Amino acid sequence: MSMVKEFREFISRGNVIDLAVGVIIGAAFNGIVKSLVDQVIMPPIGLLTGGLDFSKLEWVLKPEDPATDAVEKVAIQYGAFINTLIQFFIVAAVVFLLVKLVNQIRRKDAEEPAPSAPPAPTPEEKLLTEIRDLLAKPKA
């Protein structure tokens, strides 16, 4: 099998296309969650904490020297990490809710009984069927 044909077969599988769509939607969803955290959730939290901007929180290990032009400041930016943790928990909650919804739908489908075989004919139906068959027979 040629490599091109094998690659085409690999790409045309439904799982690969589904994965690609999921990655693209996930990237777009990441932007939505980042905006939600940075511009909707964190400002009220900052207001409640006395105007604290979490994205600016940092622990300076080496301050910048104003006499030089080079960036010498070394800092651990734990505020940005807090924002990222909040984003993670939002994404995890949304994924959990989606999985829970899919599982509920699957359980509901599994609970529905499979169509059963038609009930056996009653004695009257059997007799009527025999009469019909006899009447449909050509006379010899």
C-alpha positions, -999 to 999 in steps of 0.1 A, spaced: 0 0 0 15 33 -10 22 59 17 -1 85 1 -30 60 -1 -25 49 35 -23 86 47 -55 94 27 -72 64 44 -60 76 78 -72 111 73 -106 100 60 -115 81 91 -142 97 111 -122 97 144 -94 119 129 -119 144 116 -138 144 149 -105 150 167 -96 179 145 -130 195 150 -127 190 187 -92 206 188 -104 236 168 -135 241 190 -114 236 221 -90 264 210 -119 287 204 -134 277 238 -101 285 254 -104 321 242 -139 324 256 -129 310 290 -98 333 291 -120 363 284 -146 351 310 -120 347 337 -100 379 330 -128 403 322 -159 389 340 -149 368 370 -117 383 382 -128 420 384 -155 414 410 -131 392 429 -106 420 428 -132 444 440 -141 422 469 -104 419 478 -99 457 478 -91 464 442 -65 437 439 -55 428 403 -46 391 404 -28 392 370 -3 416 385 5 396 416 41 385 416 69 376 440 100 395 429 132 375 432 155 400 416 143 436 411 150 455 380 179 480 380 167 513 366 202 523 356 204 496 329 182 492 297 182 454 300 153 436 316 168 421 347 137 416 368 131 380 379 97 373 394 73 345 401 39 356 387 16 336 409 -14 359 401 -13 347 365 -11 312 378 -43 318 399 -61 331 368 -50 299 349 -62 277 377 -96 294 376 -97 289 338 -89 252 342 -117 247 367 -142 264 344 -131 242 315 -132 211 337 -167 220 349 -179 225 314 -164 192 301 -178 174 332 -213 188 324 -210 177 287 -199 142 296 -227 140 322 -252 150 296 -239 125 271 -240 97 297 -276 106 306 -286 104 270 -268 70 266 -285 57 298 -319 68 286 -313 50 252 -302 19 270 -333 19 292 -357 19 263 -367 -17 256 -358 -32 223 -387 -38 201 -401 -72 210 -414 -98 186 -450 -95 177 -473 -114 200 -484 -149 189 -517 -150 171 -548 -159 191 -567 -191 182 -593 -170 164 -566 -154 142 -551 -188 135 -585 -201 123 -592 -170 102 -557 -174 86 -564 -211 77 -598 -201 62 -581 -174 41 -554 -197 29 -580 -224 19 -601 -198 0 -570 -186 -18 -560 -220 -30 -570 -226 -66 -595 -254 -71 -582 -285 -89 
